[in-house]
Amino acid sequence: LLQFTSKLMEAASEKFIASMKEIKALTRLRTFLTSKSCEVIESLEKETKRKLDDFIQREKVPYTQDHYLFENISRLRSQRLM
């Protein structure tokens, strides 16, 4: 999903830059803007992936302040299965 969104943003930015009438004759400027927008989108994709990975790692460890829940889990762990 992240890669799909990134590619969609790249295509949208390239289309937008190409459609700008004011810079149609300025090829170097269009190329520069396109490459910069791709760099920014790539940077955003990497940062988003890093933050998502961090979030997923944090969520792997359950956390609660409910002591009753911990007591029940501990009690159930110590009981025999059969």
N, C-alpha and C positions, 0 to 999 in steps of 0.2 A: 504494500500500500504506500509506503514511504517513497519507494523508487518510482512508482507510478505517478504519484503526486509531483515528485521532482521533475520527471520528464514532461509532465503536463505544464508545469510552471515554465520550464525552459522553452517549450514550444510557444506558449502564450507570449513570453517576453520577446522571443525572436520575431513573432508575427507582429507584435505591437511596434517594435523598433523598425521593422521593414515597412510598416504602413505609415510611418511619420513622414508627411510631405515635406516638412521643413528641412529634413536632412537627407532626402532622397539622393541628391547629387553628391553628398559628402560620404563617399564610400568608406574612407578610413575611420570616420567618426562612427558610422553604423557598425563597422567591424569591432571597433573598440567597445562600444556600448553593449553589443551582443556578447563579446567575450567576458566583459565585466559582469553582466547579468548572470551568465552561466557560472562564473566563479562564485558569486554571491549565493546562488541557488545551491551549488555544490557544498559550500560552507554551511549553509543552513541545514542541508540534508545530513551532513556529518554530525553537526551539533545536536540535531534532533535525535539521530540514532544513538548518540552517546547518552543523552538524557533519558531516552526510552530504556536503554539497557540498564542504566543506573536505577531507574524506577522499578524495572522488572526484578533486578537483584534484591532491592529492598523489600519488595512484596513477596519474595520467596520465603522470607522469615516472618511467620505470623507474629503479630504484635497486638496485645490488648492489655488494658489495665484492670480487667475483670478477674480478680483473684479467685472467684467462685469457679470460673471456667478452668483456670489452671489447676485448681484442686481436683475438679472432676476428671480432667485429662490425666492427671497424675494417678488418681485412684483407678481409672480404667486401664492404664498401662500396667499397673501392678497386679491386676486380676488375671486369673487364668482364662484362656480362650475357651476351654471346654471343661 
